[in-house]
Amino acid sequence: MEWIIGAVIGMVVGSVGLWIFLKLSAGKKLLQATQEAKRVLADAVSEAETLKKEKLIEVQEELLESKQRLEKEIDSKKETLQREERRLDQKELQIDRKAEIIQKKEKEANFLRGKLEEKEKYIQQKTEELNQLISEQIQKLEEISGYTREEARQILLKDMEAEAKKEGEKITNAIIDKAKLEANRKAMEIVVSAIQQTAAEQSAEATVSVVTLPNDDMKGRIIGREGRNIRAFELATGVDVIIDDTPEVVILSSYNSYRREIARLALEKLILDGRIHPARIEEVVAKTTEEVKASLRDTGEEAMLEIGVHELPDEIVELVGKLKYLTSYGQNVLNHSMEVAYLAGVMAAELGLDPKIARRAGLLHDIGKAIQRHTDADHSQVGAELLKKFNENPLVINAVAAHHKESEASSPYAILIAAADSISGSRPGARRETLQSFIKRMHTLENIANKIKGVKNCHAIQAGKEVRVIVDCDVVNDNQAKDLAREIAKQIQSNSEFPGQIKVTVIREYRAFDYAT
């Protein structure tokens, strides 16, 4: 019994001891777990702070990049606005300059008008005095001769009529021969006089290029010591350089738009480079000429591609591109040539001919205008001779040579090119003419000839470049036909305004009729 009680007490004591041991062991583990949890939490907080700082840095970098990008865009916008402001300032300067020119012209016109009125009064006075003297002389002659004025006049007219006709024909022929010899010199004088008297804003815009300078000090560098730089530039380019009081602007003047374009590009390069002296000027002009020459080839190839013309020699392609810088009556020659090519191709297709040959001839019909040479030959003949050297198709050569009727047309293509050329050049608006002024000018030319005795019919053709007059052969003989042509030409010159020249052709045809009965 005692043993059992002892065993029970031992078991109780053991259980209590075990319980106390287990409780102490569990408390230790709980303490370790708590410490581990605090450490993990501290590590998590530290990692979160680190991640937070990294994210803040990334956001700041993105904001900085966005700010820099916006600043670049703002700078670009500012530069664009500044360029636009400079362009507007330049336009404003040009407008002011034109206004000054117009005011100056008005003052000159008013001054000349006053001078003209004074001269008219003086001439009127002298005319009255002369008429008085003539009346007194006539009275004295009547008293001396015993004839009245009308009787003496009739006698003189009868005696001198035949001789006057012969002498008149001799003098007229001599004047015509002399006029032919001096035609070129007189034509140049007339053109220069016309330019001086009637040059207007359109002429200035067509012959002037404006180059903007970074500052006014650049003008002195362009002129150079004693003007050597500007003389070298004008000699190298063949263009006049005008430097006036207009701020930060230099004007290039030339009626040759090809040379003017080379001069403009060369001067811009010299200004950008800053080295301006005769040797450098010649070098830059030569280099620019080659670059523009290369661009001519690109322009010619683009025109060929658009029209559908292929396999032209490089020299011809370059001349086609050069037509871009030529005008005729305000019409761009390259655009005109492409239009003629298109029209001729359409008409050739309708007639069952080869459109490729027609388009080729149309594109090349004015190629002679691109050749720089001093010659009296028509551009159609010059162009035909050029194409012969490159073994061009004979049909194309004949079409080029005959499109102004300087040569005889040997194929339908020549007739097509002449017709397309007339359509492109004479259509209203093609050459800076309104429909009303075009029609009015045609009627004026025909009416001038129709009013003359002996004229049966009259036609203004070739867009007003030629007037064909058909006369009555029973009223007008061969000699009178020559006088009639001169008379019509004089009346056209005095009574109408026209560009270039107008050819007057008088046709006299005799027809004999009989009937078999």
LINKARA-V840785 format. One line per field, one symbol per residue. phi: phi as a letter, one per 30 degrees, with the letter a starting at -180 (. if undefined). Layout:
phi: ???
//
This chain:
phi: .ddddddddddddddddddddddddddddddddddddddedddddddddddddddddddddddddddddddddddddddddddddddddddddddddddddddddddddddddddddddddddddddddddddddddddddddddicddddddddddddcdddddddddddddddddddddcdddddddddddddddbdbddddddbbbccdcdaddddddddidhidddddddddcibdcccbdddhbbccbadcdddddddddddddddddjcbaeddddddddddeddddddddddddddddddjcbhcdeddedddddddccbbhicdddddddddddddddddddcicddddddddddcdcddddddacaddddddddddddddchdeeddeddddcdcidbddcaddddddddddddddcdejdbhbddddddddddddddedddddjddabbcbhhidbcccccdddcccdddddddddddddddddcbcadibccccccbbcbcbabcb
//
